[in-house]
Amino acid sequence: MSFDVIMDFPSRFQEHLQPDKLHLLNVSFVVDKLERQFGGTATNIAYNLGLVGCSGVKLLASVGKDGQPILDFLQSHQVDTSEVLIDTTMYSATGHVITDIDNNQIWGFYYGACSHAKHIRISQNGTGTSVLVLSANHPDAFVSFQKQAIENKLTYLYDPGMTLSWNTAELLREGTLHAKWLVGNDYEISAMLSRTGLTEDEVVNAGVSVITTLGEHGLLYRDKSNKYVVPAYTLKKVIDPTGAGDAWRAGFLYGLQQGESVIDSLAYGNALASFAVEKYGTVNHHPSRKEIEHRKNVIRKSSR
């Protein structure tokens, strides 16, 4: 759970970088728009789950002394924040992102109070038929949740893409092979396979479904028995890609909770992500159920 400082760079990063001087990098990108929004993977996914009416959404996270507005916002969207830890001395995590006109992004992230999430025990919050979303967090918290998920044999969606700057090959391999679903964009999936030494065949044959998101090109899905290509919903204009992946994860999980097929659940993910990119920030889209169903059905008809 964090605040996001979102900035727009009205050019292309690549036009201001010298490939032969990357080891001496010293650049300044002058942005023409800045907003401070609620964000963080937990906030974004939980908001979108509440948006589509997914029941029983519980946050296992931590915020700082400035985090009450985030809690109030999520509670107003039917998200259970009763297990969120509040640190009264530190500030909440804060992410700073610059997006260029090709939707490439550069992030800087301050962990802040989210480091305290390592003290949360999943076993105290019930398991049952729940699905744990294991997404980017403070390293200690991420590792703690991963170990607890494996020890308690929980069903979990593994989303370690934004942890690749610090995560070890051993932890990534362990987390991947015990997951139900492995999710990431094409760069992240490629990097995870390279780091772990695993092939996609080995991951799939271990019983893990691999979902590779491709932005405007939709996604690729593969498990032991199936391969699906699910397109994105065609939009007139993309305003801000920040948070699209988190919206996708919520749509996918919603479909599964509703008993939909895998391919229909994937289509729900793409539909919800399409609304996220039409608004600036990660939790400012408010589509109706009718609008979500329409886009989901359009995507589903083109899936194969």
TIKEMAR-241922 format. One record per residue (C-alpha): x, y, z; residue in one letter. Coordinates in steps of 0.05 Angstrom, whole numbers, plus 32768, in hexadecimal, padded with zeros to 4 digits. Layout:
N
XYZa...
END
This chain:
304
800080008000m801E80417FEBs801780857FCDf8029808D7F83d804880CC7F67v803980C77F1Di805D80F27EEAm805980F87E9Ed809681037E73f808181217E2Fp80B880FE7E07s80DB80BA7E02r810E80A27E34f813780827DFDq814280C57DDBe816880DE7E19h819280A17E29l81D680917E0Cq81DE80457E07p822980497E0Fd822480757E4Dk81F2804E7E77l8228803F7EAAh822E808A7EB5l81E480997EB6l81D280E07ECBn819080F77EADv815681257EC0s8111811D7EA2f80E7815C7EA5v809E81477EADv8060816E7E9Ad802E814D7EC9k803081347F11l7FFB81177F3Fe7FFC80F57F83r7FCE80B97F86q7FBE807D7FB1f7FE580417F98g800E80037FA7g80007FBD7F8Et7FD47FAC7FCAa7FAB7FEC7FC4t7FA27FE67F79n7F8E7F9C7F78i7F607FA27FB4a7F3D7FDF7F97y7F307FBC7F55n7F177F7E7F79l7EE67FA97F9Fg7ED37FCD7F5Fl7EBA7F8D7F3Ev7E997F757F7Eg7EC97F3E7F91c7EB77F277FD7s7EE57F1A8012g7F1F7F487FFDv7F4F7F4F8037k7F8F7F788037l7FCE7F5E8058l7FFB7F9B8056a80147FD7807Es801180228079v8032805D809Dg801B809880C5k800080B98086d7FD9807B806Fg7F948087808Bq7F7880A6804Bp7F8A80668025i7F67803B8059l7F2980678057d7F288063800Cf7F2D80178009l7EFA800D8040q7EC980378017s7ED380047FDFh7EC27FC68009q7F0A7FB28018v7F1A7F93805Cd7F557FBA8079t7F4F7F9E80C0s7F927F7980BBe7FB97FB4809Fv7FF27FC980CEl7FFA801480DBi803E803080EEd803980728112t808180888107t8090807A80BEm80718094807Ey804C8065804Fs806F80488014a807380777FD8t808080697F8Fg8098809C7F5Dh808E808C7F13v809E80B17ED3i807A80997E94t809080AD7E4Ed806480B47E10i806F806B7DFEd805680567E43n809B80407E5An80A4804C7EA4q80DC80597ED6i80CA804C7F1Fw80EA805F7F60g80CC80427F9Ff80D280527FE9y80BC80178014y80AD803D8054g807B801D8083a806D7FE28055c80AA7FC18074s807E7FB080AFh80537F818086a80867F4B8095k80657F4480DAh80227F2F80BDi80127EE580C4r7FE57EC8808Di7FD07E8D80B9s7FAD7EBE80E7q7F827ED780AEn7F657E958097g7F747E708058t7F397E458042g7F2E7E4C7FF7t7F4F7E917FF5s7F817EA67FC1v7FBD7ECD7FD8l7FD97F027FA9v80247F057FB4l80397F467F93s80707F7A7F9Ba807E7F8E7FE2n80B87F9E8011h80EB7F658008p80E27F4B8050d80977F4B8049a80977F2B8004f80C67EF3801Bv809D7EE9805Bs805B7EE28034f807B7EB48001q80967E858037k80537E85805Cq802D7E77801Da80597E3B800Di80597E218055e800D7E26805An80047E0A8014k7FDA7E457FFFl7FC17E517FB9t7FE47E907FA1y7FEE7EBC7F65l80387ECC7F5Ey80477F127F45d80907F207F54p80A07F4C7F18g80AF7F8C7F3Em80DB7F667F70t810D7F527F3Bl813E7F897F4Fs814B7F667F92w812D7F207F90n815B7EE37F8Dt81597EAB7F5Aa814C7E797F91e81107E9F7FAEl80F37EAB7F68l80FA7E627F56r80DA7E4B7F97e80A17E7E7F91g80947E6D7F49t80917E217F50l80617E237F8Bh80317E557F6Ba7FEE7E497F49k7FF97E827F18w80377EA87F03l80277EED7EE8v80537F227EC9g805E7F4B7E8An80897F2F7E52d80C87F4F7E6Ey80BB7F367EB4e80AA7EEF7EA0i80E97EEB7E74s81147F077EACa80F77ED77EE0m81037E9A7EB4l814A7EB17EA6s81597EBF7EEFr813D7E7C7F08t81597E527ECFg81137E367EC3l80F27E2F7E80t80A97E3F7E75e809E7DF57E67d80BB7DE27EABe808F7E157ECEv80507DFE7EABv805F7DB57EB6n80667DC37F00a801D7DD77F00g80267E227EFEv7FFE7E4B7ECCs80287E817EAAv80067EC27E97i802E7EF37E6Et800E7F387E67t801E7F5E7E28l7FFF7FA37E32g7FD87FBA7DF6e7FE27F757DD6h7FBC7F507E0Dg7FDB7F127E2Dl7FF37ECB7E24l7FDB7E947E53y7FF77E4E7E5Ar7FEC7E137E87d7FF67DC87E7Fk7FBA7DC07E52s7FAA7E047E34n7FC87E3F7E0Fk7F9F7E7E7E07y7FAA7EC07DE4v7F7D7EF67E01v7F7D7F3A7DDFp7F797F7E7E01a7F3C7FAA7DFAy7F497FDD7DC3t7F4980247DE0l7F4780687DC0k7F7B80847DF0k7FA7806B7E28v7FAF80A07E5Ei7FDC807D7E92d7FF380337E94p800380367EDFt7FDB80027F05g7FC17FDD7EC7a7FE37F9D7EDCg7FC57FA07F22d7F7F7FAC7F04a7F8B7F707ED7w7F9B7F437F13r7F5B7F587F35a7F307F4A7EF8g7F4F7F067EEFf7F447EF37F38l7EFD7F0D7F35y7EEE7EDF7EFAg7F0A7EA37F20l7EE27EB47F5Eq7EA37EB77F34q7EB07E717F19g7EC07E8A7ED3e7EED7E617EA5s7F377E737EA2v7F307E967E5Fi7EF47EBE7E76d7F1A7ED27EB5s7F557EE87E8Al7F247F137E61a7F0A7F337EA1y7F527F457EB2g7F5D7F667E6En7F1B7F8B7E73a7F297FA97EB8l7F707FBC7EA3a7F537FE27E68s7F2C80107E96f7F69801D7EC2a7F9380397E89v7F5D806A7E75e7F6680917EB6k7FA180B37ED6y7FB6808D7F14g7FA780477F2Bt7F65804B7F50v7F3E80817F2Bn7F1680567EF9h7ECD80487F0Ah7EAF801C7ED4p7E6980007EDEs7E5E7FB47EDFr7E3B7FBB7E9Ck7E787FDD7E7De7EA77FA87E9Ai7E7C7F707E7Fe7E787F907E3Ah7EC47F957E33r7ECE7F507E50k7E9E7F337E1Cn7EC07F587DE3v7F047F3D7DF9i7EEA7EF77E03r7ECE7EF37DBCk7F137F027DA0s7F397ED37DCFs7F557E917DB6r
END
